Amino acid sequence: MSETGDGADSGGGATAEGAAKRPRTARGLRTQRAILDAAAVEFSEHGFYAASISGITRRAGVALGSFYTWFDSKDAVFRALVRDMSDQVRDHVAPAIRAAPDQIAAERAGLEQFLQFVRGHKEIYRIIDEAEFVDAESFRLHYSTTADRIRERLQAAAARGELIEEVGEVHAWAIMGMNVFLGLRFGVWAEDRPTEAIADQVAAMLARGLARRG
Amino acid sequence: MSETGDGADSGGGATAEGAAKRPRTARGLRTQRAILDAAAVEFSEHGFYAASISGITRRAGVALGSFYTWFDSKDAVFRALVRDMSDQVRDHVAPAIRAAPDQIAAERAGLEQFLQFVRGHKEIYRIIDEAEFVDAESFRLHYSTTADRIRERLQAAAARGELIEEVGEVHAWAIMGMNVFLGLRFGVWAEDRPTEAIADQVAAMLARGLARRG
């Protein structure tokens, strides 16, 4: 029996990237989640080329048939995983960004949440970095989507009169780059400094650097 | 006859990393340079695993024996190449940084020179990024050395009273990350914006963000 629980659903709806089918039942969602989590461990431990679908299903505790219900190939699950990690980061930092009283506080909160996410998910660097070689389009999509999101929120803040008017793509890429490298140094390599202190220093720099003077 | 041109030199002096032997003649230097330049093309076109020593020597127009005069293995030439690219970036940006009248101007000039270097050497990203998987120590050394250099010059400027006193490792990693991602977007992916304009926007942000107020 199909894990979609419904014959009509078993073909799934392929995502725009054709990476994964969309589950329409809680059980299907759980299985897909288990496969993606297992894939994160398998790919980060062995790298894409040495990783295997059987290694993923073993870790996930699911049958090989279940894997193929949701993913067509090792490439497909890798592509879905990069997209999933990108979404996880966004979902993890979004509430703190939305709750912040102003845009500098939002960028500060975004960085702090990102650093905390990285400390709990160190494998994200290896996987997204390997995408540059395994699936260049996923790599590009991850960073261009993230930069667009930052640019949009900076420009919205500029429109509200909080930030300098000329804020745009260059500032978005600069902020993303800062965050990625601070995550590498203070999230993946060593946790030798509190995330609050890092976020405070960067926020102070951005506050003076980007905030509009009254 | 050994390309070192001198029997006493033919063993070379291994670098600290054991990656390459040091030529002591102009001819040896030229040969090593030709091999490293050919290796940059070979590794960036095929990736480390598919790249071959014979592909490198063919591109360099040197005999296989000459390769082994200078490098012990494909790993060794890759390690030497990462180190060489790291040094090339440093040497390319250093004069502009030294010539700048103050530290914000120095960071501005450093970014602009870096963007120009990247536009002429787009392969640097693929090679240094692949080092994360092929030779993690080279990858780490490249970024930690670069960040240390930035931190030292920021702290020297703080000691001269130009920058805020608390400038340090976090700011250095933030600046390095900005530069790396601006290089990816505006150097490797597309050259759709003048390097001067990018450097100006970042310098303005840093000037307000890091400069000490009088």
Interface residues (C-beta under 8 A of the other chain):
Chain A: G47 Y49 R126 D129 E130 E132 F133 R140 Y143 A147 E166 E169 V170 H171 W173 A174 I175 M176 G177 M178 N179 V180 F181 L182 L184 R185 F186 W189 R193 A197 I198 Q201 V202 A204 M205 L206 A207 R208 G209 L210
Chain B: G47 Y49 R126 D129 E130 E132 F133 R140 Y143 A147 E166 E169 V170 H171 W173 A174 I175 M176 G177 M178 N179 V180 F181 L182 L184 R185 F186 W189 R193 A197 I198 Q201 V202 A204 M205 L206 A207 R208 G209 L210
